[in-house]
Amino acid sequence: MDLIDRYIYAVTRRLPTEQRSDIEKELRGLIEDMLAASADLATKSASGPASDQTNATIRVLKDLGHPALLAARYRGSSQHLIGPEIYFLYTMVMKIVLLATGGGLLIAMIVSLITGAGGNPFTIILETLGSLISGLAAAFGWVTLVFAAIERFSPEKIKLDRDDIFDPLDLPEIPAKKDRIHPSDPIASMIFMLIAMVVASFVPRFVGIFWLDDPASNFIPLFNSAVFMMYLPFILATMAITLTREIGKLVSGRWTLGLALLSLGVEIPSLILTIVMMSNKDLFNDAIFTQIFAWLHQSDPFYFDLPMKILVGRIVIGLGVFGFVVEAVKTFVFWIKRAD
């Protein structure tokens, strides 16, 4: 029964959520019928050796085929650019990436048209269309490249064109609930990161303070543009690495020691970039802090012992280091539990 449960789980985890319950019942009934009709089981008593029952179960599951191929048949799909084992996740991630990228650019265009911060409306629309085409093309290529790499180099990659390679005994154990990764977690992170990448790449001018009475003329950017653009390639690179990790979490569906270590490793370049950027006293725009103090009726923008922009930078660095330490402790605890 444990082997059957593992097989059914391996099939249903590759299906849309709304189909899993019905297909699980259908598949369980099918397996029971096949076992009942098995010639081996017909000649064995109910109290026969456990090994005979296991062998009969293995033969039935082999007849059904690899879980990924069976899931593909349930979805009604056959041949794909990305293999059937991860094609469903590929299409889901692709939709998320394209919608988040396109939606972010369209929202930026609307904000620019309303505020007038981008200049002539016709120019804004043309620039947005150009950014939309290049952004969507880059997103499509990046997602396809990542999934192609997973298909080709993943240690769990299975050559589905060989019928004799699938062994039900190799099915992984059903993960404990605490080790399962709910799809909403990486999906939410991906959407947030994509919006941040769109803003950083195409509309960094909107990061700042607008006056509600006249946003077109009353705006102070948070960053010095020249300094921020110097760091932009590194910002996009670290975000892309983080997005790749989230895709890995979505594909895996469970926490493993390897995934935990990878997740911690991904945080290292992000932490280094945070420290380097926030240590640069020229990153923030002095005018924005002057305006904030003016609103607070404080004439001296350097009220604290340190200039505000340096203080803010150190606070951000502190938060980044604290978050990294928390992740390191969680990974260490996870490692100890797996060692036990």
N, C-alpha and C positions, 0 to 999 in steps of 0.2 A: 504493500500500500504506500510505503514511503517513496518507492521508486515511481509509482504512478503519480503521486502528488508532485514530485519534482518535475516529471515530464510535463504535466498539465501546467504547472507554474511557468516552465520555460516557454511554453507555447503562448499562454495568455498574456504574459508580460510584454509581448511584442504586438499586441492588438490594442485598438482604441479602447479606452476605459469603459465606454458604454456597451461594448460587445463582450467584455470578459466574462461576466457572470453567466450569460446564456451559453456561450461557447464552452465554458468550463463544465457545465452540466451535460451538454451534448457530448463533449469529448470523453468525460468520465463514463457516461452510459455506453459509448461506442467501445471503449476499452474493456468494460465489463462484459459486453456481448461477445467481443472477440476472444476473451479469455474463456468464456463459457463454451464457445464453439470450438475451442482448440482441441485438436485430437489428443494432445498430450494430457490436457486436463481431464478429458473424458475417460482416460484409462487410469487416472490417479484418484485415489480416495481423497476426501477432504482433509484427512489427517496425514497426507503424504509428506515426504521430506520438504522442509522449507526451501532447500536448494532447487528441487524440481519446480516448485511454484515460482521461484525467482527466475529460473531459466525460461519458463513459459511466459512470464511477464516481459522478459527481455526480448523474446522473439516477437511478441505482439507489438512492442514499442518500436522495434526495428522495422517491422512491416509498415507502421505508420510513418516512419521516416524522421529526419531531423526536425526538431521543434521549429527552427526558423523557416524551413520549407513548408511545414504544415501551416504555420501562422500566415505565410504568404498566400497559401491557397485559400485560407479563410478570408483573407482580405481581398481575394480576387485578383491578385497581382502575379505576374510571372517574371518577365525580364526587365531589368532596370540598370541604369548607369551605375548606381550604388547597389551592392548586393542585398538580397532580400532580408538578411539578418538585421540590417540597420536602416533599410530604406524608409520605413515608417518614421523613424526618428529624424532621418535626413529631411524628409518633406516637412515635418513639423517644425524643425529648427529653421529651415529655409523660409517658411511662412512668417515665423516670428521675426527673423532678421530683416526680411524685405519690408514687412509692415512697420517695424520700429524705425528703420532707416528712412523709408519714404514718408511715414507719418511725422517724424521729427523734422524733416526738411520742409514739409508743407506747413507745419505749425510755425516754424521759423519764418517762412514767407508771410504768413498771415500777420504775425507780430510785427514784422518789418513794414508791411503795408499800413497797419494801423498806426504805428508810432512814427512812420516816416523816417526811421533811423537809417534806412538803406538807400535813401535818395529817390530817384525817379521810379515810380511804380512799374513802368515797362521794363526798366533795367533790372529791378528786383525779380520780376517774373522770369525773365530770360536767364538770369544767374541761377535762380532756383531750379529751373528746368535742366540747365546744364549740370548742376550739382546732383540733381535727382538721377539723371542718366548715369553719370560716372559713379555715384554712390551705390546705386542698385547693382550695377555691373560688378563693381568691386566686391560688394557683399555676396553676390551670387558665386563669384569665383572663389572667394575665401572659404565659404561654407562647403562648397563642393570639394575644395582641396583638402580641408580638414577631414571630412568624412572619407575621402579617398585614402588618406593616410591611415585612418583608423581601420578601414577595410583591408589595407595592404599590410600594415605593420603591427596591428594589435596582437598581443600574445594570446588572446582568446579567439583570434580569427580561425575559422574552420573552413576547410575547402569543401564547399557544399556540392561540388560536382562529383564527389566520390561517395558512392552509396555505402561502402564498407567501412567508412571512417567513423560513423556515428555509433557509439556504444552507450546505451542508457545508464550504465554504471558510472560513466564519466559526468553525468549531470550534476551541477553544483547543488549544494544543500540550499533549501529555502532560507533566505536571510532572516534573521530576527528583525522584529519591527523597528528596533532602535538602530539597526544598520541599514535599513532601507532609505533610499533617497527619494522623497516625493517629487514628482516632476515639477511641481509649482515652484520649488526652491531654485533650481538652476534656471528655469524659465524667467522668473522674476529678476534674477541677477543679470541674465542676458539682456532683457529689455532695458534695464537701468544702464548697463554698460554701453549698449548701442546708442541710446539717447545721448549719453555723455560723449561718445565718440563723434556723433553728428554735430553736437554743439561745438566741441573743441575743434573739429575740422573745418566746418563751414560757417558757423555763426558765433565765434568767440566774442564778437562785439556786444552780444546780448547779455553777457555775464557782467552784471554790475547793478547800478541803481538808476531807475527811471523815476522822474517826477510825474505824478499822476496828472497834474494840471497841464503840463506841456512836455510829454516824454520825448518829442522830436528834438527839442533843444536842450532839455535838462536831463543829462545822462552822464554818469561817471563810471568808466569801466573799472572792474576790480583789479585787473592785471595791467602791467605795462606791456603793450602789444609786442614790441620787439623782443623782450625777454621771454614772453610766453611762447612766441613762435619758434624761438630757439629750442625750447624743450618739447614742442609739439610732436616731432617724430618719435621721441622716447615715450611720451604719454600714450600715443596710439599703439606703440609696440607692446607696452605693458598691458594695455587694455585688451589687445588681441590675444595675448598669452592667457589672460584671465578668462576671456570668452572660450578659448580652447579648453580650459579646465572645466568650465561649466558644461560644455558639450560632452566632455568625458564623463562627468557625473550623470548626465542624462542618459548616456549610452549604457553605463555600468548599472545604474539603478540601485546600487548598494555601496556602502562604504567598505573598502578593503584597505589593508595596510599600504599597498602600493599607491592607491588613490589618495590616502591621507598624507603620505609623504610627498606625493606630487603636488597636492594642494598647498602644503607648507612651502615647498620649493618655489611655487609660483608667486608666493607673497614676498620673496626676497628681492627681486628686481623692483617690485612696486614700492617696497619700503626704502630701498636705496634711492630711487627717484624722488620719493617724498622728502627724504632728508636733504638731498642736494637742492631741490627746488625751494623748499621752505627755508633753507639756510641762505639763500640769495636775497639780500636786503632790497634788491631792485625789482623783485618780482611783483610786489604789490604796488598799486598806485597810491601815492601819498594823498591825493585829493579825496579819495573815498573816505579815508579815516578823518580827514579834516571836516568833511561834510557830516559824518556821523556825530562827531563831537559838537558840531554846530547845532544839530538837531537836539542834542542832549544838553544844550546851553552850557557847554564847557569850551571855553575859548582856546585852551592849550591842548593841541592834539597829542602832546607828549606828556600827558598827565602822570603816567606811570614812570617808574625808574627807567624802563626800556621804551623805545619807540613802539607804538602799537603794532606796526607791521612786523617787527621782529618778535614781539610777544605772541602775536597770532601764529607766526611761523613755528615758534617753539611749542606752542600748544598742539598744533597739528602734528608735529614730529612726535610729541609725547603720546598722543592718541594712536599714531601709527605703530610706534614701538610696543605700546600696551596691547594692541590688537594682535601683533605678531607673537608676542609672548604667550597670550592666551591660546592661539592656534598651536604653538609649539607644545604647550602643556597638554592640550587635548590630544595631539598626535602621539605624544609620549605615553599617555594613559592608554590610548588605543593600542599602541605597540605592546605594552605590558600585558594587557588583557588577551591579545592574540598569542603572546608567548606562553601564557598559562594554558 
